[in-house]
């Protein structure tokens, strides 16, 4: 991130330092990719969660991951989204795994796999409907999540530094979808 110092949020704080209310469910659809399990655990430090739901195209791999992290498995990415408040996608998907119709108000999605040409985890309608924060607008529009969805750099609402400096919201209310 350029231009601003990262700040540590207190345990249980949301993206703007507010305490998250109630139990939170986090899910990890994994389509053949082997994400660092610390990524899911890292979400717990920002927004506490009580239930981990995992999907993978390899059911055995999903079961092993869920067992290692005290979670449970789901049969599809749509089932994961139905069960979770926060969805962490770490895939090599070339087609959207989730569309706007698979989501609900208040959902948050972290998409890690859409970082190369042709990779797409979330559909264009979902990206347009959410508050969209991308690491780098130009990169996302040229080779990342925006490019795969056919969206321009201007479709991104912010970059992380914008949110950390308070220039743009990461979320405006509990009903906001965010990516």
C-alpha positions, 0 to 999 in steps of 0.5 A: 500500500502506498501513501499511508501507514497500516494500522492495527485494528483492535480484536473484534473490530470491523473494517472501520474499527467497530466491533462486529456483532454476534457470531460470524461465519467464514467460508473458504471455497478452494478449487484446486488452489492451496491457500495459506491457512493463515489467511483464513485465520487472519480474518479472525483477527479483524472480524471474529468468526465461529464457524468455518465452511470449506468447499473444494473440487476435491472433497477429500482435500476439503475435508482435511482442510476443514478438520485441521481448522475445526470447520465443516465442508459444503458441496458447492461455492453457492452452499458456502455463500449461503452458510457464510457472512464472509467468503474467502475465495482462493481458487484458479477459477476461469468462470465466476463461482458466485454471482449476485443472485448467490449473495445477500445483503451484508456479505463480504468477499475476499477474492485472492485467485483473480490476480492473473489474466483469465481468472475470475471468481466473482461475476461482473454483476456481483462486483458492480453491486458491491463496494469494491476495494482492489489492491491496484485499480490499473492492475485489476483492470488490465489483468485481474478481477476487473479485466476478467469481468469486462469492467474498467478501473473506474468500477473499483470504489477504492484501493486499501490505502484509500480505506485506511486513510479514511478517504473511501469507505470499506463498508457503509452499513451492515447491509453493504456487500463488499469485495 
